[in-house]
Amino acid sequence: MVQLLSQWSGAGSITLYAPELFKLLGVTGQNESLLVTAIFGIIKLVTTPIYALFLVDVVGRKRALLIGITLQAISMTYIPGFHTSVPEMGVDKDFVLPEDKLGPSRGAIAMIYVSGLVIPSTDSSPCNIMGNDTAFW
């Protein structure tokens, strides 16, 4: 069930289409798009082992899964909600983002990073089944 929810969460899609998503949310230029995508990848690279090796066992797998799903749902709801309010953004090349939409645009970009920070909990084994000999060190 956890693997199914993990696939349905959309995290893989955000990772795959990150450059296009950032472009749709107002990040202009090839270099800027690649930079923010690289930062997103670094965030996922750094936080995933920290969560998997340390935090999940402290918080608990069920609670980690619920926190992760909640954060993922919030980020996945905010991004299309913002884009619905400004449908021309990323489509019309002459479109200029109004000043009052600049903050929400940055919020949508931040939500992509929040989706990279979600607590992964793909191991569904109970804690008492996993022994000390399964550690990496």
C-alpha positions in Angstrom: 0.0 0.0 0.0 2.8 2.4 0.8 4.5 1.8 -2.5 1.2 2.5 -4.3 0.7 5.8 -2.4 4.3 6.7 -3.1 3.8 6.3 -6.8 0.4 8.1 -6.8 1.8 11.0 -4.8 3.3 12.6 -7.9 6.8 13.0 -6.4 8.3 11.3 -9.4 6.5 13.5 -11.8 7.7 16.7 -10.0 11.3 15.4 -10.2 11.0 14.4 -13.9 9.2 17.6 -15.0 10.9 20.1 -12.6 12.4 22.3 -15.4 9.0 22.7 -17.1 7.2 23.3 -13.8 9.7 26.0 -12.8 9.2 27.6 -16.3 5.4 27.5 -15.8 5.8 29.2 -12.4 7.9 32.1 -13.7 11.5 31.0 -13.7 12.8 32.4 -16.9 16.0 31.6 -18.8 17.7 28.3 -19.4 20.4 28.8 -16.8 18.0 29.9 -14.0 15.7 26.9 -14.7 18.6 24.5 -14.6 19.9 26.1 -11.4 16.6 25.8 -9.5 16.2 22.3 -10.7 19.7 21.4 -9.5 18.9 22.9 -6.1 15.8 20.8 -6.0 17.8 17.7 -6.8 20.4 18.5 -4.1 17.6 19.0 -1.5 16.2 15.6 -2.3 19.7 14.0 -2.3 20.6 15.4 1.1 17.2 15.0 2.9 16.3 11.5 1.8 19.2 9.7 3.5 18.8 11.8 6.6 15.1 11.0 6.8 15.5 7.3 5.9 18.4 6.6 8.2 17.6 8.8 11.2 14.2 10.6 11.3 11.8 7.8 10.2 12.8 5.6 13.1 12.5 8.4 15.6 9.1 9.7 14.4 7.8 6.3 13.4 6.9 5.0 10.0 3.2 5.6 10.2 3.5 9.1 11.4 6.3 9.8 8.9 4.0 8.6 6.1 1.1 10.7 7.3 3.3 13.8 7.6 4.8 13.2 4.1 1.4 12.6 2.5 0.0 15.8 4.1 2.9 17.9 3.0 2.8 16.4 -0.5 -1.0 17.0 -0.7 -0.5 20.7 0.4 2.2 21.3 -2.2 0.4 19.4 -5.0 -2.8 21.5 -4.3 -1.1 24.9 -4.0 0.9 24.6 -7.3 -2.1 24.0 -9.6 -4.2 26.4 -7.5 -1.7 29.2 -8.2 -1.4 28.3 -11.9 -5.2 28.4 -12.2 -5.2 32.0 -11.0 -2.7 33.0 -13.7 -3.3 30.6 -16.7 -1.3 32.8 -19.1 1.9 32.3 -17.1 4.4 30.1 -18.9 2.2 29.9 -22.0 2.1 33.4 -23.3 5.6 34.6 -24.1 4.6 38.3 -23.7 2.9 37.8 -20.3 4.2 39.9 -17.5 3.4 38.7 -14.0 1.5 41.3 -12.1 3.2 42.6 -8.9 0.5 41.2 -6.6 1.1 37.7 -8.0 4.9 37.7 -7.4 4.6 36.4 -3.8 2.2 33.6 -4.7 4.5 32.7 -7.6 7.5 32.4 -5.2 5.2 30.4 -2.9 4.4 27.9 -5.7 8.2 27.6 -6.4 8.7 27.0 -2.7 6.0 24.3 -2.7 8.1 22.4 -5.3 10.9 22.4 -2.8 8.5 21.3 0.0 7.6 18.4 -2.2 11.3 17.5 -2.2 11.4 17.7 1.5 8.6 15.2 2.2 9.5 12.4 4.6 9.9 9.2 2.7 8.5 6.1 4.2 8.6 3.4 1.6 9.7 0.6 3.9 6.6 -1.0 5.3 8.4 -3.5 7.5 7.5 -3.3 11.2 10.4 -2.1 13.4 10.5 -5.3 15.4 11.2 -7.4 12.2 14.2 -5.2 11.2 17.2 -6.3 13.2 20.4 -4.6 14.0 22.2 -6.6 11.3 20.3 -4.7 8.6 22.3 -1.4 9.2 24.7 -0.2 6.6 27.6 0.2 9.1 
